[in-house]
Amino acid sequence: MKRFIQGEHRGQGTLLPESLDDYVSDTNPVRVVDVFVDELDLVNLGFEGVIPADTGRPAYHPAILLKIYIYGYLNRIQSSRRLEREAQRNVELMWLTERLMPDFKTIANFRKDNTKAIRGVCRQFVVLCQQLGLFGEHLVAIDGSKFKAVNNRDRNFTSAKLKRRMEEIESSINRYLSALDAADRQEPTASESSAVRLEEKIAKLKTQMKELQAIEIQLNESPDKQVSLTDPDSRSMMTRGTGIVGYNVQTAVDTQHHLIVAHEVTNVGSDRDQLSSMAKQACEAMASDALSVVADRGYFKSEQILACHDAGITAYVPKLMTSGAKADGRFNNDAFIYDSAKNEYICPAGEALIWHYSYVEKGLKLHRYWSSKCQGCALKSQCTPSTERRVRRWEHEDVLEEMQHRLSKAPEMMRVRKRTVEHPFGTLKQCMGATHFLTRKLAGVSADMSLNVLAYNMKRVMKIIGAHGLMKALSA
């Protein structure tokens, strides 16, 4: 091929072969991984095998396996089998491991046996970000997203699913029995083969029914009335109108550089009970005395907002509109103004709704207010179809009112939340691919997510201060 750039002949020998170091540039992220892991105290983090055994076959040092995993997640290679192949052919990985090539089982067992330590590595990098001053603003956005588990939807059972499946099997058995009776009435030679096939199908369905009956026992013993066979900790959750068997991942993201400050994997589909926990984790990670958090309506819960208030955390969460009065064209509860000095409400007609009694509902102390003048009020049709309009008030309602007043003066907070916390989830899901989690059970999935978060944060920091800057900070 004339007049083209020519390569060297494959059989050509060289007098002085190049070293692996020549193939890895000074700004290659693999050098960051090498420096980061070498600076970690693997003993304090709790990694197994850091101190070698006195007898037996020598093992791989945990630092080598950790480097393989961090490199893999940085390059969207999460599978242990794929990492094994990359260690045999990838020049960067050969440089990183000094040409060590662990098999896939060794790589997989490392992640399985060091789940807590791997989560600690992710937290260690967040501490580094805090020391570098990358959390400039004392504001984080909190959100959750559903991630698919390895458990197929057909391998997850709820009471409704189990009942429907058992009914389908019973219907199929009855249909096959009717067909078997019809085959018996035909000529013996013609019906013999058909009858054998039908009996095999009936036996198979009866076996499935016994399996479902065993699952029903597990289902009744389960606290949340769900059973997942492939991944026992995964749960069926609703997401954008469809169901998914997976996990609900919570993140707290810094609003300045969009770094994930804290994360947690849960198997609870609702975000309602996650606000204070995530806010406190973010406050600890950022070493902040005055932290503000913003979240969407899915996080609004009175007890959670009070817990943030008691912890000195300023929350911005829009209030849920659960009252049907506004939808029916009647006055909403916001139309009633509370007078703290008199402990009464003023209705749109100017009448006072006075306190009558207190009661406890779902652990919350509530107060009831109403007026005896509702019957003759000209605005009654716009207020209530009942005898009188009753308003209830939580004993710590002032905390919620203060938050809503704070939010009304900062309407841009919801836009800040959206542009901060949405794209990290999109990036993580794109990097994880269609299969999402490759591990099973909550501990393994948490380690899997920690490696993904670590890779995400590492890429962000290298984008902000550069690979050289990060290596210099790690070595300092």
N, C-alpha and C positions, 0 to 999 in steps of 0.2 A: 504494500500500500504506500505508494510514493506521495510526497508532499503532504504527509500527515505527521503529527508528533508521534515519535516511535517510543515504545516501551522497551525495557530490558528483557532479554531472553530468560525464560523461567529457569533454565538450567545453568545460568551464568553464576559462577561463584564470585565472592568478594574477598579481597585480602583482609580488610578490616571491617567486619560486619557492624552495622549500626546498633546502638544500644536501644532498649525500649524507651529510655528517657528522651531520646531524640524525637519520638513520635508523639510525645505529650507536651503540648505548649505550656508556657508559664501561666496562662490564664485559663487553662482547662479546668472545669468544675471538679474533675476527678482529683486534682491536687487539693482542693478545698475539703473534699471528703476525707482524704488521707490525713491532713492536718487536724481536722475536727475530731476524728476518732482517736488519733494518737494523744490528743490532749484530754480525753475523757478518763475519769477514774472508774474503770469498769468494775472494780471490787465494790466500791461504795454504791454503785448503781445496781448491784445485785446480779451480775451476769454469772452464769454457771461456767465452770471450767477455766476460770482465769488462773487459778493456781493448779498446775498440772499434778496428776496422780503420780505416785512413786513407782507404780508398776503398771503393766499393761501397754497396749499400743499407744504411741503418742497421738494426741488429738490436735485438731486445728485450734489456733488461738481465737477466742471470741471476737477479737478486733478484726480479724480477717473476714469472718462471716458477717459482722456488722457492716463493714465497708462494702461487701458485695451487695447487701440488701439496700443500703442507702444509695449506692450507685444505680441499682436496678430501679428503684422507685423514682429517682431523678430522671431516668430514661424510659419510664413507662414499661418496665419489665418486672412484674411482681411475682411471676410463677417461678417456683424453685427449679423446675425442669428447664425452663428457658434460661435461667441464671446459670445453670450448669453448662449449657451449650455456649453461652456468652463467655464464660470463664475459659473455655477451650479455644475460642476463635477471636475474641474481642481484644485488640491490642491495649486499649485503655484499662480494661479489667485485668489483663495480664500484668500491666504495670502496677496496678493498685494492689494486687494480691501477691506480687513477686512470683508470678507463674504458678501459684498454687491453684489446683482445680478440684475443689470438693464436689462430691456427687450430690444429686438433688435431694436425697434423703437426709444427708447431713445438713444441707442448707435449710430444708423444711423443718427439721427438728429444732434447729437453733431458734427460729421464730416461735415455734410452739412452746419451747421450754423457757423462753426469756421474755414473756409477754409484759410483765411488770417492769423489767429493766429497760425494755425498748420504749415504753411510755415515759420512763425517766429520762431517756436520751432526748426525746422530743421536748420535754420541759426544760432540759438543760440548754437547748438552743434558744428557747424563749427567754431564759435568764440572760443569755448573752446579748440578745436583742435589747433587753431592758438596760443592760450595762452600757451598750453602745448609744443609748439615747434615742432609739428608733420609735419609741412610744411617746411622741411629743405631746399629743393632746390627751387629756384625761377623759376620753370619751370612747366607748366601744359600742358596736352594734351586735346584737345577739339574734340568732335565728337558728332554725333547725331544718333539716332536709332528710327525706327518706332515701335510704340506700338499699339496693337489692341484695339479699343474702343468697347463698348457694342453694337454699331450700326452694324447690319448685312449689308453685301454688297448689298443685295436686297432692303434695306431700304435707300440706298444712290443713288441720282440721279444726273447725269450730262446731258448736252444737248444730247449727243450721246446715253446714256442709255435710256433716256426718249423717244427719237424718235424711237429707236429700239423696246421698249416695246409697244408703241402705234401702231406701224406697226404690231406687233405680234397679238395684240388684234383685230385690224381691220381685219386681215386675218382670225382669228378664228371666228369672227362674220359673215363674208361672207361665210365661210365654213358651219357654222351652219344654216344660212339662206337657202343655197342651199339644205342642208339636210332636212330642214323644208318643202321646196317646193316639194321635192321628197316624203316626208311623206304624204303631202296633196293629192298627186295623187294616193295613195294606198287606200285599203279598210278602211273605217272610223274606224271600231273596232280595226283593227290591228295597225293603225297609231296614234290613240288618245294618248296612253301613251307615245309613242316616241315623239310626237309633244310637249306634256307638258314638258318633260325633256329638249328638245331643247330650248323651250321658256325660261325656268328657267336659262339655261346656257347663253343664249343671254342677258337676263336681268342682270345677274351677271357681264358679261363682259362690258355692257354699264355703270354699276355703277363704275367699275374699270376705265373705260375711263374718266368718270367725275372726279374721284379722281386724275387721272394723269393730266388732264387739269388744275385742281386747283394747282397741284404741279408745272406745267409749268409756272404759273403766279409768284409763289414764286421764281422759278429758274431765271426768267428774272429780278427780283428785287434784286437777290443776287449779291454782288460785284464780287465774284469768280465763279459765275455760277455753284454752287453746292448746293444741298439741302440734308440734312440728317434728317430723321424723328425721330429716337429713341434718338440720341444724336445730337442736332442741331449744336454743335461746331465741331464735328468730320468731317474729310475730307478724300476723296479718295486719296491715295498716292501710288507711285510706290516704290517697295522694292524688289531688287534682281529679276527683271523681272516679278514680279507678283504684283497685286494690293492689297491694304489693306485699310480698312476704320479705321482710327485711328488718332494718334497724333505723332508729331515728337519731341522727347525728347532730349534736348541738355544738355551735361554735360562737366564740366571742372574738370579733375582729376589730383591730385598731383602725380608727377612721383616718389617720394620717397616711400610713404606708400600706394599709390593707393587709397587715400581718395577722395571722391567727394567734391570738394571745392565749386562748384556752379552748379546749374541745372535750367533748364527752360523748361516748356511744351509749345509747339507751335502747331498750326494746319496748318502750312505752310510746304509743302513737301520738299522744297529745303533748303539746308544748306547755300546757297550762301550769305545770309544777316545776318548770326548769329555770325560771328567771333568777331567783335569788341564788341558787347554786352556781349557775354560770357567772353571775355578777361577782360573787365572792371569789371564785377561782380567778377571774380576770383581775380583780383588785389585788390579790396575792401575787399573781404573776407580774403585774406591772409595778408592784411595790408602791402603790398610790394610796394616799390618805384621803383624797377627794376624787372619787370616780363617778362618772355619769354613764348610764347605759340607756340605749334606745332599742325598742323591740316593737313588733307589730301587735295587732289585737289578739292574736292567738296566745299571747303571754299574759293577758290581763287576768289576774286573780288577786283578790284583796289581801290574802295572807302573804302572798309572795311579794307584793309591793310594800307591805308593812315590814317584812323581813329585810328588804333592801333599805328602807328608811331607818330601821333600827341599827343596821350595819354602817350607816353613814354614806350610803350609795344613793345618788340621785337618779331616779328612774323616769323615763319618758315612754309611756305605753298608752295608746289610745283606749278609751273606755269602750267596752262592749255595749251595744244597744240591744238589750234583751227584752225590753218592754214592747208590747204590741200596741200600746196606746197611739204612738206616733204613726204607725202603719195604718191604723184605723181612723186617722184624722183627728185624734184627740190630743190633749196636752201631754207632753212627755214629762218625766220626773224633773228634767232640767228647768222646766217652767216654774217650779216651786223653789223659792229662795229661803235658805235656812238662816235664821237669826240665832247666833250662838249665845248672845247675851240672855235672851228669853227662852232658849231651848224650844223653839217652835218654827214652823214653816209658814211662809206667806204665799198664798195661792194666787193665780192670775187675776182673780176677782178682788184681791186685797184682803181676804179674810185669813185669820190665823188658824193654822192646824196645830193643835196643842198635843203634848205628849200624853199618852194614855197608859201604856204598859211596855215592859221589856220581856224578851224571850230569847231562848238559845235555839239556833237552827244550824245543823252541820258544824257545830263547834263555834259558831259566831254569835256574839251577843248583839241582838237587833232591837231597835226601838220602833214603836208604832205611833204615828201622828194622824189625827183627822179632826175635822170640824163638824159641829152639829148643825151648821147652817147650809149644808149642801142642798137640802131638799128645795129650798126657795131660791136658789142661785140661778141667775139668768144664763150663766155659762155652763150649767151642769151637763148639757148635751155634748159640749165640747170637752168635758172633763172625765166623766165616768158613767157607765150604765148602772152602777151599783147604787146603794142607798147613799153612801158618802165615799169620797175619794180618800183612800188611805195611803200614806207614804211611810215607807220603812227606812230606817237609817242605821248603819253599822256604827258601833261604838268608836271606831277609828276612821270614820268617813272623812274627817278633816284631812287625813293623809292623802286620800284619793282626790279630794277636791283641790288640794294644793298642787298635786301632780297635773291635773287637768288644766289648772290655771297656768302652770309653768309651760305646758305644752301649747296652750293657745297663744302664748307670747313668743313661741319658737316653732312656727308651722313648718320650717324647713327641715326639722328633725326627721320626718318621715322620708324625705328625699335623701338625706344623709344616710339613713339606714339602708335604703334600697341600693344606692350606688356603692355602699361599703361591703355589705355582707352577702349580696347575691352572687357576685362574680367568683369569689373563692369556691363556692359550691359548684359552679359550672366548670371551673378549671379542674377541680378534684374529680368530678364525674367523667370529664373527658379523658383525663389521664388514667383513670381506673378502667375505662372501657365498658363495654356492654355487660360484662359479667359482674362488675363491681367487686364485692368482697370475695376473696378466694379462701378465706379461713372460716372456721366454724366456732360456735359458742362465743359468749360475750367477751371473754378474756382474749381469745385469738383475734376476734374482729377489732377489738380496741387496739391491739398491737398493730394490726394491718392499717387502721386509720391513723395511728400515730406516725407510722412511716410515711404515709401519704402527706400528712400535715407537715412533717419535718422536711420532706422534699419540696413542698410548696413554699414554706418559709425560707428555705435555703436559696431557692431560685429568686425569691423576692429580694432578699438581702444582697445577693450578688448583683441584682439589677440596680439596687440603690447605691451601694458603696463599691461595687466591683469585686472580682475574685481576689485581686491583690489586697484590697482593703480588708476583706473578710479574713484572709489568711494571716494578715498582720495582727488583726484583733484577736484571732484564736491563739496566736503564738505569744501574745503579750502577757 
